[in-house]
Amino acid sequence: MDSTIGTPTASAIAFFLVIVALTLAITYWAARRTRSTSDFYAAGRSVSAVQNGLALAGDYMSAASFLGIAGLVALSGYDGMIYATGWLVGWPALMFFIAEPLRNLGKFTFADVVAYRLQQRPVRIAAAVGGILTLLFYTIAQMVGAGNLVRLMFGIPYESAVVIVGVVMLLYVLFGGMIATTWVQIIKAVLLLGGVTVLALLVLAQFSFSPTALYAAVAQRYGQQALEPGGLVTDPIDAVSLGLALMFGLLGLPHILMRFYTVPDARAARTSVLYATGLIGYFYLIIPIVGFGAAALLGRDAIRAMDAGGNMAAPMVAELLGGTPFLGFIAAVAFATILAVVAGLTLAGASALSHDIFLHVVRRGQATEHEQVRVAKIATIVFGAIAVLLGIAFKGQNVAFMVGLTFAVAASANFPPLLLSIVWRRFTTAGAVSAIVVGAISSVGMIVCSPTVWVDILGNATAIVPLRNPAIVSMPLAFIAGVTASLMAREPRAESLFESEQVRVYLGVGAE
Protein backbone atom coordinates (compact mmCIF):
# COMPACT_ATOMS: atom_id res chain seq x y z
CA MET A 1 0.00 0.00 0.00
CA ASP A 2 1.03 3.64 -0.40
CA SER A 3 2.05 4.90 3.02
CA THR A 4 2.90 8.25 4.53
CA ILE A 5 5.08 6.52 7.13
CA GLY A 6 8.46 8.20 7.05
CA THR A 7 6.98 11.45 5.71
CA PRO A 8 6.02 14.30 8.05
CA THR A 9 2.26 14.93 8.06
CA ALA A 10 0.28 17.75 9.65
CA SER A 11 -1.75 15.35 11.84
CA ALA A 12 1.31 13.51 13.14
CA ILE A 13 3.08 16.75 13.98
CA ALA A 14 -0.04 18.19 15.64
CA PHE A 15 -0.68 15.14 17.85
CA PHE A 16 3.02 14.93 18.70
CA LEU A 17 3.20 18.59 19.74
CA VAL A 18 -0.03 18.39 21.78
CA ILE A 19 1.22 15.38 23.78
CA VAL A 20 4.67 16.89 24.34
CA ALA A 21 3.12 20.23 25.40
CA LEU A 22 0.70 18.48 27.77
CA THR A 23 3.43 16.39 29.40
CA LEU A 24 5.79 19.37 29.72
CA ALA A 25 3.00 21.35 31.37
CA ILE A 26 2.62 18.49 33.88
CA THR A 27 6.38 18.57 34.44
CA TYR A 28 6.25 22.31 35.19
CA TRP A 29 3.38 21.73 37.65
CA ALA A 30 5.23 18.82 39.28
CA ALA A 31 8.53 20.72 39.50
CA ARG A 32 6.90 23.29 41.77
CA ARG A 33 5.87 20.48 44.14
CA THR A 34 9.14 18.52 44.09
CA ARG A 35 11.20 19.76 47.02
CA SER A 36 12.39 16.73 49.02
CA THR A 37 13.95 13.36 48.20
CA SER A 38 10.59 11.74 49.00
CA ASP A 39 8.93 13.99 46.40
CA PHE A 40 11.61 13.27 43.78
CA TYR A 41 11.76 9.48 44.25
CA ALA A 42 8.26 8.60 45.54
CA ALA A 43 5.90 11.53 44.79
CA GLY A 44 5.68 12.21 48.54
CA ARG A 45 3.87 8.84 49.00
CA SER A 46 0.67 10.67 48.05
CA VAL A 47 -0.47 8.65 45.00
CA SER A 48 -3.82 6.86 45.43
CA ALA A 49 -4.35 3.18 44.64
CA VAL A 50 -6.35 3.96 41.47
CA GLN A 51 -3.76 6.48 40.28
CA ASN A 52 -0.92 4.07 41.00
CA GLY A 53 -2.77 1.25 39.23
CA LEU A 54 -3.04 3.40 36.12
CA ALA A 55 0.59 4.49 36.47
CA LEU A 56 1.74 0.86 36.91
CA ALA A 57 -0.17 -0.06 33.76
CA GLY A 58 1.36 2.92 31.99
CA ASP A 59 4.84 1.94 33.16
CA TYR A 60 4.38 -1.68 32.07
CA MET A 61 2.57 -1.28 28.72
CA SER A 62 5.71 -0.28 26.92
CA ALA A 63 6.79 0.09 23.31
CA ALA A 64 7.62 -3.61 23.45
CA SER A 65 4.01 -4.37 24.37
CA PHE A 66 2.38 -2.12 21.81
CA LEU A 67 4.75 -2.22 18.84
CA GLY A 68 6.66 -5.43 19.58
CA ILE A 69 3.82 -7.88 20.30
CA ALA A 70 1.76 -6.65 17.36
CA GLY A 71 4.81 -7.13 15.13
CA LEU A 72 5.65 -10.58 16.53
CA VAL A 73 2.07 -11.81 16.08
CA ALA A 74 1.99 -10.41 12.55
CA LEU A 75 5.27 -12.06 11.53
CA SER A 76 5.33 -15.20 13.69
CA GLY A 77 1.65 -15.95 14.28
CA TYR A 78 0.48 -17.74 17.42
CA ASP A 79 3.85 -17.75 19.18
CA GLY A 80 3.87 -13.96 19.32
CA MET A 81 1.11 -14.23 21.93
CA ILE A 82 3.50 -16.01 24.33
CA TYR A 83 4.80 -12.59 25.25
CA ALA A 84 1.31 -11.19 25.87
CA THR A 85 0.44 -14.12 28.16
CA GLY A 86 3.81 -14.26 29.89
CA TRP A 87 3.89 -10.56 30.70
CA LEU A 88 0.51 -10.84 32.44
CA VAL A 89 0.87 -13.95 34.63
CA GLY A 90 3.47 -12.42 36.94
CA TRP A 91 1.05 -9.80 38.32
CA PRO A 92 -0.85 -12.06 40.77
CA ALA A 93 2.51 -13.27 42.14
CA LEU A 94 3.60 -9.65 42.49
CA MET A 95 0.45 -8.81 44.46
CA PHE A 96 0.65 -11.78 46.86
CA PHE A 97 4.41 -12.12 47.41
CA ILE A 98 6.14 -8.78 46.84
CA ALA A 99 3.87 -5.70 46.93
CA GLU A 100 3.16 -5.60 50.68
CA PRO A 101 6.67 -6.53 51.96
CA LEU A 102 8.22 -4.08 49.54
CA ARG A 103 6.01 -1.18 50.65
CA ASN A 104 6.45 -1.92 54.36
CA LEU A 105 10.21 -2.64 54.34
CA GLY A 106 11.62 -0.27 51.75
CA LYS A 107 11.99 3.44 51.23
CA PHE A 108 12.97 4.21 47.62
CA THR A 109 14.58 1.12 45.95
CA PHE A 110 14.25 -2.66 46.09
CA ALA A 111 17.77 -2.77 47.58
CA ASP A 112 16.21 -1.29 50.75
CA VAL A 113 14.35 -4.59 51.19
CA VAL A 114 17.28 -6.90 50.40
CA ALA A 115 19.62 -4.95 52.69
CA TYR A 116 17.11 -4.45 55.53
CA ARG A 117 18.76 -6.88 57.99
CA LEU A 118 22.04 -7.47 56.11
CA GLN A 119 25.28 -5.53 55.78
CA GLN A 120 24.39 -2.39 53.84
CA ARG A 121 27.40 -1.65 51.66
CA PRO A 122 28.08 -4.97 49.85
CA VAL A 123 24.39 -5.70 49.34
CA ARG A 124 23.58 -2.24 48.01
CA ILE A 125 26.53 -2.24 45.61
CA ALA A 126 25.51 -5.64 44.21
CA ALA A 127 21.79 -4.74 44.08
CA ALA A 128 22.52 -1.43 42.33
CA VAL A 129 24.63 -3.20 39.70
CA GLY A 130 21.93 -5.86 39.12
CA GLY A 131 19.20 -3.24 38.99
CA ILE A 132 21.00 -0.90 36.62
CA LEU A 133 21.93 -3.81 34.35
CA THR A 134 18.25 -4.75 34.12
CA LEU A 135 17.19 -1.16 33.50
CA LEU A 136 19.73 -0.66 30.70
CA PHE A 137 18.56 -3.80 28.87
CA TYR A 138 14.96 -2.59 29.18
CA THR A 139 15.87 0.92 28.07
CA ILE A 140 17.50 -0.37 24.87
CA ALA A 141 14.17 -1.77 23.70
CA GLN A 142 12.33 1.46 24.46
CA MET A 143 14.89 3.62 22.67
CA VAL A 144 14.84 1.37 19.58
CA GLY A 145 11.05 1.71 19.45
CA ALA A 146 11.31 5.46 20.04
CA GLY A 147 13.82 5.94 17.23
CA ASN A 148 11.59 4.09 14.79
CA LEU A 149 8.52 6.05 15.84
CA VAL A 150 9.99 9.53 15.56
CA ARG A 151 11.55 8.55 12.24
CA LEU A 152 8.07 7.41 11.21
CA MET A 153 6.43 10.70 12.18
CA PHE A 154 9.00 13.18 10.92
CA GLY A 155 11.17 11.32 8.43
CA ILE A 156 14.33 12.29 10.32
CA PRO A 157 17.30 9.93 10.76
CA TYR A 158 16.94 7.19 13.38
CA GLU A 159 19.94 8.41 15.39
CA SER A 160 18.58 11.97 15.62
CA ALA A 161 15.21 10.60 16.69
CA VAL A 162 16.77 8.66 19.59
CA VAL A 163 18.59 11.80 20.77
CA ILE A 164 15.33 13.83 20.68
CA VAL A 165 13.56 11.22 22.81
CA GLY A 166 16.44 11.22 25.29
CA VAL A 167 16.34 15.00 25.68
CA VAL A 168 12.55 15.22 26.20
CA MET A 169 12.63 12.33 28.69
CA LEU A 170 15.42 14.03 30.68
CA LEU A 171 13.26 17.15 30.99
CA TYR A 172 10.51 15.13 32.68
CA VAL A 173 12.76 13.41 35.19
CA LEU A 174 15.18 16.23 35.99
CA PHE A 175 12.52 18.80 36.79
CA GLY A 176 9.41 16.84 37.75
CA GLY A 177 10.76 13.67 39.38
CA MET A 178 8.30 10.93 40.32
CA ILE A 179 5.29 13.29 40.47
CA ALA A 180 5.68 14.23 36.79
CA THR A 181 6.57 10.66 35.80
CA THR A 182 3.44 9.31 37.53
CA TRP A 183 1.05 11.70 35.79
CA VAL A 184 2.70 11.22 32.39
CA GLN A 185 2.23 7.47 32.87
CA ILE A 186 -1.43 7.89 33.84
CA ILE A 187 -2.22 10.03 30.78
CA LYS A 188 -0.27 7.67 28.54
CA ALA A 189 -2.16 4.61 29.90
CA VAL A 190 -5.55 6.19 29.17
CA LEU A 191 -4.51 7.27 25.65
CA LEU A 192 -2.91 3.92 24.84
CA LEU A 193 -5.85 1.81 26.04
CA GLY A 194 -8.26 4.03 24.11
CA GLY A 195 -6.18 4.03 20.93
CA VAL A 196 -5.60 0.27 20.88
CA THR A 197 -9.29 -0.39 21.59
CA VAL A 198 -10.30 1.71 18.56
CA LEU A 199 -7.62 0.04 16.43
CA ALA A 200 -8.76 -3.47 17.42
CA LEU A 201 -12.40 -2.55 16.66
CA LEU A 202 -11.40 -1.21 13.23
CA VAL A 203 -9.60 -4.49 12.50
CA LEU A 204 -12.56 -6.61 13.62
CA ALA A 205 -14.92 -4.43 11.56
CA GLN A 206 -13.13 -5.69 8.44
CA PHE A 207 -14.16 -9.24 9.41
CA SER A 208 -17.77 -8.57 10.52
CA PHE A 209 -16.57 -8.34 14.16
CA SER A 210 -15.78 -12.05 14.11
CA PRO A 211 -12.38 -13.13 15.50
CA THR A 212 -12.98 -16.50 13.84
CA ALA A 213 -13.19 -14.83 10.43
CA LEU A 214 -9.97 -12.93 11.17
CA TYR A 215 -8.11 -16.13 12.08
CA ALA A 216 -9.51 -17.85 9.00
CA ALA A 217 -8.15 -15.04 6.81
CA VAL A 218 -4.70 -15.42 8.40
CA ALA A 219 -4.80 -19.21 7.90
CA GLN A 220 -5.89 -18.81 4.26
CA ARG A 221 -2.96 -16.49 3.56
CA TYR A 222 -0.20 -18.22 5.56
CA GLY A 223 -1.49 -21.70 6.30
CA GLN A 224 -2.78 -23.28 9.49
CA GLN A 225 0.71 -23.14 11.05
CA ALA A 226 0.27 -19.39 11.55
CA LEU A 227 -2.32 -20.25 14.22
CA GLU A 228 -0.28 -23.01 15.86
CA PRO A 229 2.80 -23.05 18.12
CA GLY A 230 6.24 -23.28 16.54
CA GLY A 231 6.43 -20.10 14.49
CA LEU A 232 8.84 -18.35 16.85
CA VAL A 233 9.76 -20.72 19.69
CA THR A 234 10.45 -24.21 18.32
CA ASP A 235 12.24 -25.70 21.33
CA PRO A 236 10.02 -26.66 24.33
CA ILE A 237 12.87 -25.85 26.76
CA ASP A 238 13.17 -22.41 25.21
CA ALA A 239 9.42 -21.92 25.61
CA VAL A 240 9.53 -22.85 29.32
CA SER A 241 12.60 -20.64 29.83
CA LEU A 242 10.84 -17.69 28.22
CA GLY A 243 7.76 -18.28 30.38
CA LEU A 244 9.84 -18.32 33.57
CA ALA A 245 11.58 -15.10 32.55
CA LEU A 246 8.36 -13.27 31.73
CA MET A 247 6.59 -14.36 34.93
CA PHE A 248 9.34 -13.91 37.51
CA GLY A 249 11.18 -11.11 35.74
CA LEU A 250 8.32 -8.77 36.61
CA LEU A 251 9.08 -9.38 40.30
CA GLY A 252 12.61 -8.07 39.76
CA LEU A 253 12.02 -4.95 37.65
CA PRO A 254 13.32 -1.94 39.64
CA HIS A 255 11.12 0.65 37.93
CA ILE A 256 7.95 -1.38 38.66
CA LEU A 257 8.95 -2.18 42.25
CA MET A 258 9.74 1.51 42.82
CA ARG A 259 6.11 2.43 42.17
CA PHE A 260 4.98 0.76 45.41
CA TYR A 261 6.77 3.46 47.41
CA THR A 262 4.51 6.16 45.93
CA VAL A 263 1.35 4.96 47.76
CA PRO A 264 0.57 5.73 51.42
CA ASP A 265 0.41 2.13 52.75
CA ALA A 266 0.57 -1.60 51.95
CA ARG A 267 -3.19 -1.89 51.35
CA ALA A 268 -2.98 0.76 48.64
CA ALA A 269 0.01 -1.11 47.16
CA ARG A 270 -1.99 -4.35 46.87
CA THR A 271 -5.06 -2.57 45.52
CA SER A 272 -3.02 -0.75 42.88
CA VAL A 273 -1.72 -4.11 41.61
CA LEU A 274 -5.33 -5.29 41.30
CA TYR A 275 -6.27 -2.29 39.14
CA ALA A 276 -3.09 -2.63 37.08
CA THR A 277 -3.69 -6.35 36.45
CA GLY A 278 -7.17 -5.68 35.05
CA LEU A 279 -6.00 -2.89 32.76
CA ILE A 280 -2.94 -4.80 31.55
CA GLY A 281 -4.95 -8.00 31.05
CA TYR A 282 -7.42 -6.16 28.85
CA PHE A 283 -4.59 -4.61 26.84
CA TYR A 284 -2.86 -7.94 26.20
CA LEU A 285 -6.18 -9.49 25.26
CA ILE A 286 -6.74 -7.11 22.35
CA ILE A 287 -3.22 -6.37 21.06
CA PRO A 288 -2.88 -9.78 19.27
CA ILE A 289 -5.99 -8.85 17.26
CA VAL A 290 -4.03 -5.92 15.84
CA GLY A 291 -1.10 -8.23 14.96
CA PHE A 292 -3.25 -10.83 13.21
CA GLY A 293 -5.10 -8.01 11.45
CA ALA A 294 -1.79 -6.66 10.14
CA ALA A 295 -0.85 -10.09 8.79
CA ALA A 296 -4.22 -10.57 7.09
CA LEU A 297 -4.71 -7.05 5.70
CA LEU A 298 -1.15 -5.94 4.91
CA GLY A 299 0.92 -9.08 4.51
CA ARG A 300 4.21 -10.00 6.16
CA ASP A 301 6.35 -8.85 3.25
CA ALA A 302 4.97 -5.31 3.42
CA ILE A 303 5.50 -5.22 7.21
CA ARG A 304 9.11 -6.44 6.90
CA ALA A 305 9.77 -3.95 4.11
CA MET A 306 8.81 -1.10 6.44
CA ASP A 307 10.75 -2.44 9.45
CA ALA A 308 12.74 -5.68 9.62
CA GLY A 309 11.71 -6.34 13.22
CA GLY A 310 8.00 -5.86 12.51
CA ASN A 311 7.71 -2.94 14.95
CA MET A 312 5.68 -0.80 12.52
CA ALA A 313 2.86 -3.32 12.03
CA ALA A 314 0.42 -1.50 14.36
CA PRO A 315 0.99 2.00 12.88
CA MET A 316 0.66 0.57 9.34
CA VAL A 317 -2.74 -0.96 10.20
CA ALA A 318 -3.77 2.32 11.83
CA GLU A 319 -3.04 4.18 8.59
CA LEU A 320 -4.76 1.57 6.42
CA LEU A 321 -8.00 1.57 8.42
CA GLY A 322 -8.11 5.04 9.96
CA GLY A 323 -6.23 7.17 7.48
CA THR A 324 -3.33 9.54 8.05
CA PRO A 325 -4.94 11.39 11.03
CA PHE A 326 -5.42 8.12 12.96
CA LEU A 327 -1.84 7.11 12.13
CA GLY A 328 -0.71 10.45 13.59
CA PHE A 329 -2.69 9.80 16.77
CA ILE A 330 -1.42 6.21 17.20
CA ALA A 331 2.17 7.27 16.52
CA ALA A 332 1.92 10.11 19.03
CA VAL A 333 0.38 7.81 21.66
CA ALA A 334 3.17 5.29 21.08
CA PHE A 335 5.67 8.11 21.49
CA ALA A 336 4.05 9.08 24.82
CA THR A 337 4.20 5.40 25.79
CA ILE A 338 7.94 5.30 25.25
CA LEU A 339 8.58 8.62 26.97
CA ALA A 340 6.67 7.54 30.07
CA VAL A 341 8.42 4.17 30.32
CA VAL A 342 11.90 5.58 29.67
CA ALA A 343 11.25 8.28 32.28
CA GLY A 344 10.35 5.59 34.82
CA LEU A 345 13.43 3.53 33.91
CA THR A 346 15.71 6.55 34.17
CA LEU A 347 14.28 7.58 37.54
CA ALA A 348 14.81 4.03 38.87
CA GLY A 349 18.39 4.01 37.57
CA ALA A 350 19.10 7.41 39.10
CA SER A 351 17.67 6.31 42.46
CA ALA A 352 19.92 3.24 42.50
CA LEU A 353 22.99 5.40 41.85
CA SER A 354 22.13 8.18 44.28
CA HIS A 355 20.19 6.42 47.07
CA ASP A 356 22.03 3.08 47.15
CA ILE A 357 25.54 4.00 46.00
CA PHE A 358 26.01 7.67 46.94
CA LEU A 359 23.99 7.84 50.17
CA HIS A 360 24.58 4.40 51.67
CA VAL A 361 27.95 3.36 50.22
CA VAL A 362 29.89 6.58 49.61
CA ARG A 363 28.43 8.73 52.40
CA ARG A 364 27.41 5.87 54.75
CA GLY A 365 23.91 7.28 55.23
CA GLN A 366 25.09 10.83 55.96
CA ALA A 367 23.99 13.27 53.24
CA THR A 368 21.58 16.20 53.10
CA GLU A 369 18.41 16.03 51.00
CA HIS A 370 19.82 18.74 48.73
CA GLU A 371 22.93 16.64 48.06
CA GLN A 372 20.86 13.52 47.37
CA VAL A 373 18.60 15.25 44.84
CA ARG A 374 21.60 16.89 43.15
CA VAL A 375 23.36 13.54 42.77
CA ALA A 376 20.12 11.96 41.54
CA LYS A 377 19.86 14.58 38.79
CA ILE A 378 23.49 14.04 37.75
CA ALA A 379 22.83 10.27 37.69
CA THR A 380 19.75 10.92 35.56
CA ILE A 381 21.83 12.72 32.93
CA VAL A 382 24.44 9.92 32.91
CA PHE A 383 21.80 7.20 32.60
CA GLY A 384 19.99 9.11 29.85
CA ALA A 385 23.19 9.54 27.82
CA ILE A 386 23.97 5.82 28.07
CA ALA A 387 20.38 4.99 27.03
CA VAL A 388 20.74 7.12 23.88
CA LEU A 389 24.02 5.46 22.90
CA LEU A 390 22.64 1.94 23.43
CA GLY A 391 19.47 2.79 21.48
CA ILE A 392 21.62 3.77 18.51
CA ALA A 393 23.81 0.66 18.82
CA PHE A 394 20.86 -1.79 18.79
CA LYS A 395 19.04 -0.31 15.80
CA GLY A 396 16.77 -2.78 13.95
CA GLN A 397 16.05 -5.32 16.72
CA ASN A 398 12.47 -6.40 17.60
CA VAL A 399 11.63 -4.60 20.83
CA ALA A 400 9.39 -7.29 22.35
CA PHE A 401 12.10 -9.90 21.90
CA MET A 402 14.69 -7.65 23.54
CA VAL A 403 12.47 -6.99 26.55
CA GLY A 404 12.07 -10.76 26.94
CA LEU A 405 15.83 -10.90 27.52
CA THR A 406 15.56 -8.05 30.05
CA PHE A 407 13.08 -10.10 32.04
CA ALA A 408 15.55 -13.00 32.09
CA VAL A 409 18.17 -10.73 33.70
CA ALA A 410 15.62 -9.41 36.24
CA ALA A 411 14.39 -12.91 37.08
CA SER A 412 17.98 -14.08 37.64
CA ALA A 413 19.76 -11.13 39.30
CA ASN A 414 17.01 -9.34 41.27
CA PHE A 415 14.12 -11.70 42.05
CA PRO A 416 16.04 -14.49 43.92
CA PRO A 417 17.70 -12.23 46.54
CA LEU A 418 14.50 -10.20 46.96
CA LEU A 419 12.38 -13.30 47.69
CA LEU A 420 14.97 -15.02 49.90
CA SER A 421 15.50 -11.88 51.98
CA ILE A 422 11.76 -11.75 52.76
CA VAL A 423 11.00 -15.43 53.48
CA TRP A 424 14.22 -17.08 54.77
CA ARG A 425 15.67 -16.47 58.23
CA ARG A 426 19.12 -17.93 57.35
CA PHE A 427 19.69 -15.64 54.36
CA THR A 428 23.00 -13.79 54.71
CA THR A 429 24.93 -10.93 53.15
CA ALA A 430 27.17 -13.40 51.31
CA GLY A 431 24.07 -15.18 50.03
CA ALA A 432 22.54 -11.95 48.72
CA VAL A 433 25.72 -10.84 46.94
CA SER A 434 26.29 -14.34 45.51
CA ALA A 435 22.73 -14.61 44.17
CA ILE A 436 22.91 -11.21 42.48
CA VAL A 437 26.38 -11.71 40.98
CA VAL A 438 25.78 -15.27 39.75
CA GLY A 439 22.33 -14.36 38.38
CA ALA A 440 23.62 -11.29 36.56
CA ILE A 441 26.77 -12.89 35.11
CA SER A 442 25.09 -16.13 34.05
CA SER A 443 22.07 -14.45 32.43
CA VAL A 444 24.04 -11.75 30.59
CA GLY A 445 26.78 -14.20 29.61
CA MET A 446 24.27 -16.70 28.19
CA ILE A 447 22.45 -13.93 26.32
CA VAL A 448 25.71 -12.78 24.69
CA CYS A 449 26.55 -16.39 23.72
CA SER A 450 23.00 -17.16 22.51
CA PRO A 451 21.75 -17.07 18.90
CA THR A 452 20.16 -13.68 19.62
CA VAL A 453 23.48 -11.88 20.03
CA TRP A 454 26.24 -14.31 18.94
CA VAL A 455 24.61 -15.07 15.58
CA ASP A 456 22.00 -12.37 14.83
CA ILE A 457 24.03 -9.33 15.98
CA LEU A 458 27.69 -10.42 15.97
CA GLY A 459 27.33 -12.46 12.76
CA ASN A 460 28.92 -15.74 13.91
CA ALA A 461 27.88 -18.98 12.24
CA THR A 462 26.70 -20.88 15.33
CA ALA A 463 25.90 -19.90 18.91
CA ILE A 464 27.90 -21.09 21.91
CA VAL A 465 24.71 -21.47 23.97
CA PRO A 466 21.71 -22.88 22.02
CA LEU A 467 19.05 -21.36 24.32
CA ARG A 468 17.60 -18.04 23.18
CA ASN A 469 16.38 -17.22 26.70
CA PRO A 470 18.59 -18.21 29.65
CA ALA A 471 16.18 -17.97 32.61
CA ILE A 472 15.67 -21.74 32.99
CA VAL A 473 19.39 -22.03 33.78
CA SER A 474 20.39 -18.64 35.21
CA MET A 475 17.50 -18.22 37.69
CA PRO A 476 18.04 -21.59 39.44
CA LEU A 477 21.79 -20.87 39.49
CA ALA A 478 21.11 -17.62 41.35
CA PHE A 479 18.92 -19.38 43.93
CA ILE A 480 21.50 -22.15 44.39
CA ALA A 481 24.30 -19.59 44.83
CA GLY A 482 22.26 -17.60 47.38
CA VAL A 483 21.28 -20.66 49.42
CA THR A 484 24.74 -22.27 49.30
CA ALA A 485 26.60 -19.11 50.35
CA SER A 486 24.11 -18.53 53.18
CA LEU A 487 24.50 -22.08 54.53
CA MET A 488 28.31 -21.88 54.47
CA ALA A 489 28.45 -19.28 57.26
CA ARG A 490 25.70 -18.05 59.58
CA GLU A 491 25.03 -14.35 60.19
CA PRO A 492 23.59 -14.07 63.74
CA ARG A 493 22.58 -10.40 63.44
CA ALA A 494 20.55 -11.07 60.29
CA GLU A 495 18.80 -14.02 61.94
CA SER A 496 18.01 -12.04 65.08
CA LEU A 497 16.36 -9.28 63.02
CA PHE A 498 14.14 -11.70 61.09
CA GLU A 499 11.25 -11.59 63.60
CA SER A 500 11.13 -7.79 63.65
CA GLU A 501 11.30 -7.82 59.85
CA GLN A 502 8.28 -10.13 59.68
CA VAL A 503 6.31 -7.84 62.01
CA ARG A 504 7.05 -4.91 59.75
CA VAL A 505 6.35 -6.91 56.57
CA TYR A 506 2.92 -8.20 57.56
CA LEU A 507 1.68 -5.61 60.08
CA GLY A 508 3.34 -2.50 58.68
CA VAL A 509 4.74 -1.49 62.09
CA GLY A 510 7.48 1.07 61.50
CA ALA A 511 6.84 1.41 57.74
CA GLU A 512 7.86 4.72 56.12
Order of alpha helices (4+ residues) and beta strands (2+ residues): alpha-alpha-alpha-alpha-alpha-alpha-alpha-alpha-alpha-alpha-alpha-alpha-alpha-alpha-alpha-alpha-alpha-alpha-alpha-alpha-alpha-alpha
